[in-house]
């Protein structure tokens, strides 16, 4: 895997900057990139929180409910034991 540096991120196709920047342009670009990263982090945290909640609910289901959704008690326990960051 290739190492990425700041200049690699700035030079991405979806975020092109001119070769010469004023301080204001540089700052605005930095704020835009920081906002994108913050939005990505927030969406990741939402996914993790959702997984945690779903796995907790899955572990609390009775055998009849598990049979209704077609999952064995063993499979439910395996899924519930996964850490929140693993899909």
C-alpha positions as CSV (number, residue, x, y, z in Angstrom):
1,X,0.0,0.0,0.0
2,X,1.3,3.4,-1.0
3,X,2.0,5.9,1.8
4,X,-0.2,9.0,1.6
5,X,1.0,12.4,2.6
6,X,-0.9,15.7,2.9
7,X,0.0,16.7,-0.6
8,X,-1.5,13.4,-1.9
9,X,-4.8,14.2,-0.2
10,X,-4.9,17.7,-1.5
11,X,-4.0,16.5,-5.0
12,X,-6.9,14.0,-5.2
13,X,-9.2,14.2,-8.3
14,X,-12.2,15.1,-6.2
15,X,-10.5,18.0,-4.5
16,X,-8.3,19.9,-6.9
17,X,-6.4,23.1,-5.8
18,X,-4.4,25.5,-7.9
19,X,-0.6,25.5,-7.7
20,X,-0.5,28.9,-6.0
21,X,-2.9,29.7,-3.1
22,X,-3.6,32.7,-1.0
23,X,-3.8,32.3,2.7
24,X,-7.6,32.6,2.5
25,X,-7.9,29.9,-0.2
26,X,-5.6,27.6,1.7
27,X,-7.6,28.1,4.9
28,X,-10.9,27.6,3.1
29,X,-9.6,24.4,1.5
30,X,-8.5,23.2,4.9
31,X,-11.8,23.9,6.5
32,X,-13.6,22.0,3.7
33,X,-11.4,19.0,4.1
34,X,-11.8,19.0,7.9
35,X,-15.6,19.2,7.5
36,X,-15.5,16.2,5.2
37,X,-13.4,14.2,7.6
38,X,-15.6,15.2,10.5
39,X,-18.7,14.1,8.6
40,X,-17.1,10.8,7.7
41,X,-16.1,10.2,11.4
42,X,-19.6,11.0,12.5
43,X,-21.2,8.6,10.1
44,X,-18.8,5.9,11.1
45,X,-19.7,6.4,14.8
46,X,-23.4,6.2,13.9
47,X,-22.8,2.8,12.1
48,X,-20.8,1.5,15.1
49,X,-23.6,2.6,17.5
50,X,-26.2,1.0,15.4
51,X,-24.2,-2.3,15.3
52,X,-23.8,-2.3,19.0
53,X,-27.6,-1.7,19.5
54,X,-28.6,-4.4,17.0
55,X,-26.2,-7.0,18.5
56,X,-27.4,-6.3,22.0
57,X,-31.0,-6.8,20.9
58,X,-30.1,-9.9,19.0
59,X,-28.5,-11.4,22.1
60,X,-31.8,-10.7,24.0
61,X,-34.1,-12.5,21.6
62,X,-35.7,-15.8,22.7
63,X,-35.5,-19.0,20.8
64,X,-38.9,-18.5,19.1
65,X,-37.9,-15.1,17.8
66,X,-34.6,-16.5,16.6
67,X,-36.4,-19.3,14.8
68,X,-38.7,-16.8,13.1
69,X,-35.8,-14.9,11.6
70,X,-33.9,-18.1,10.7
71,X,-31.0,-17.8,13.0
72,X,-29.7,-20.4,15.5
73,X,-28.8,-19.5,19.1
74,X,-25.2,-20.3,18.2
75,X,-25.2,-17.9,15.3
76,X,-26.8,-15.2,17.3
77,X,-24.2,-15.6,20.0
78,X,-21.4,-15.4,17.5
79,X,-22.8,-12.3,16.0
80,X,-23.5,-10.7,19.4
81,X,-19.9,-11.4,20.5
82,X,-18.4,-9.4,17.6
83,X,-16.9,-6.1,18.4
84,X,-18.8,-3.1,17.2
85,X,-16.2,-2.1,14.6
86,X,-16.4,-5.4,12.7
87,X,-19.1,-5.9,10.1
